[in-house]
Each structure stands twice: as C-alpha cells, then as structure tokens.
Amino acid sequence: MEKKWFRQRPLLTLPQVLVLLVVMAALFIALDLNRRAQAGQLVGIGEESLQQQINYESTRQVELQVTLIYLESEDYVAAYARNEAGQLLPGEKRIVPLPIEATIAPTAAPPPTPDPVELARPWQAWWRLLTDAPQPRP
C-alpha cells in the first residue's frame, strides 16, 4: 500500500487570521475606551459636594471676619464692661431686676365623672332595644 501524503488544509486562512486580529484589536480598544469613560465619570462625582463645602467655608470665613471686627470695636468693649464686668460710667446707676419667687399652688383635680354603666339597670337596656320610647321614670 502506498502512503499518500495529503497536504492538510490550514485551520485558518490568511484572511480569517487578519479578521480575527482586527476583531481582537477592536475588542481591546473598546474595553480600554469603556475603562477610560468610567474613570472620567468618577472624576466629577465629588465635585458638587466639594463646591458646597467650599461655599459654606467661605461664608463662615466672612462671618468670622465680621465677628473679629466687632470684637475689636469700642462698642463691644463698652457692652462687655456694662453687661459682663459690671462696670458703669460715672453718673450711671445699675438696676438689677430681682425675680419674684412664689410657690405655685397645685391645681385641684376635677371630680371623676360618674360611670353610666354603674347607674344603669338591665331593664333599661332592654326597654331601649324593644321600644324607641323614652324610658319611664322610676
């Protein structure tokens, strides 16, 4: 028997290999673009929160500067001397209101309302169910 050597056909042809390489490159590029897009979205997430915090701190800085200006003024020193330190200008008199201490009398508890069940008699309930007439006086 004679052996015939058949030339085996390659698994992929040259155009198929080129198409496969192009598809793999396109897939790699698409995945890289997707990763970059996600990274770009993450960059702006904290920006609004950070901007609000910056605005708050700017407002707080202005408030503190205004407070500092007031604390260094003559008006604050005079108000502190009168109200906190108890110092007066010549000719002024200090008036201190005294609280009136009074004992508060406890309020009387109202008398309990009578329970209609205790005053009712069984025949009154039956009378009311059987007739719509008012109950007779005992």
HUKASUL-V686455 format. One record per residue. N is the residue number from 1. SS is DSSP state (H for helix, E for strand, C for the rest). PSI is psi in degrees with one decimal (NA if undefined). Layout:
<<N	SS	PSI> <N	SS	PSI>>
This chain:
<<1	C	137.3> <2	C	134.6> <3	C	128.9> <4	C	126.9> <5	C	113.2> <6	C	137.7> <7	C	122.8> <8	C	141.5> <9	C	135.9> <10	C	153.6> <11	C	-43.0> <12	C	142.3> <13	C	168.8> <14	H	-45.0> <15	H	-35.1> <16	H	-38.6> <17	H	-42.1> <18	H	-43.1> <19	H	-42.0> <20	H	-41.8> <21	H	-39.8> <22	H	-43.0> <23	H	-41.2> <24	H	-39.7> <25	H	-42.0> <26	H	-39.6> <27	H	-43.8> <28	H	-43.6> <29	H	-42.0> <30	H	-42.5> <31	H	-39.5> <32	H	-41.2> <33	H	-38.9> <34	H	-43.4> <35	H	-42.0> <36	H	-38.1> <37	H	-41.7> <38	H	-39.5> <39	H	-36.3> <40	H	-35.5> <41	H	-36.5> <42	H	-22.5> <43	H	-41.0> <44	C	3.4> <45	C	-47.9> <46	C	1.4> <47	H	-43.6> <48	H	-43.0> <49	H	-42.4> <50	H	-38.1> <51	H	-39.8> <52	H	-40.6> <53	H	-39.4> <54	H	-43.5> <55	H	-42.4> <56	H	-45.3> <57	H	-33.5> <58	H	-43.8> <59	H	-42.1> <60	H	-38.7> <61	H	-43.3> <62	H	-42.9> <63	H	-42.8> <64	H	-36.9> <65	H	-41.0> <66	H	-40.9> <67	H	-41.3> <68	H	-42.6> <69	H	-42.0> <70	H	-41.3> <71	H	-25.5> <72	C	-2.1> <73	C	163.5> <74	H	-31.6> <75	H	-43.1> <76	H	-41.8> <77	H	-43.7> <78	H	-43.0> <79	H	-40.2> <80	H	-42.3> <81	H	-40.4> <82	H	-50.0> <83	H	-41.3> <84	C	-44.5> <85	C	-13.8> <86	C	19.8> <87	C	144.7> <88	C	156.5> <89	C	157.9> <90	C	133.4> <91	C	-8.3> <92	C	151.6> <93	C	139.0> <94	C	130.5> <95	C	120.5> <96	C	115.0> <97	C	135.3> <98	C	133.1> <99	C	141.9> <100	C	121.8> <101	C	117.3> <102	C	143.9> <103	C	136.9> <104	C	123.9> <105	C	138.3> <106	C	144.5> <107	C	141.2> <108	C	138.1> <109	C	136.1> <110	C	149.7> <111	C	145.6> <112	C	143.4> <113	C	140.5> <114	C	142.6> <115	C	121.3> <116	H	-21.8> <117	H	-36.4> <118	H	-31.1> <119	H	-14.8> <120	C	151.5> <121	C	149.5> <122	H	-35.9> <123	H	-25.4> <124	H	-37.3> <125	H	-42.1> <126	H	-40.6> <127	H	-42.6> <128	H	-36.5> <129	H	-37.7> <130	H	-31.3> <131	C	152.3> <132	C	8.1> <133	C	154.2> <134	C	156.7> <135	C	141.2> <136	C	150.2> <137	C	134.1> <138	C	NA>>
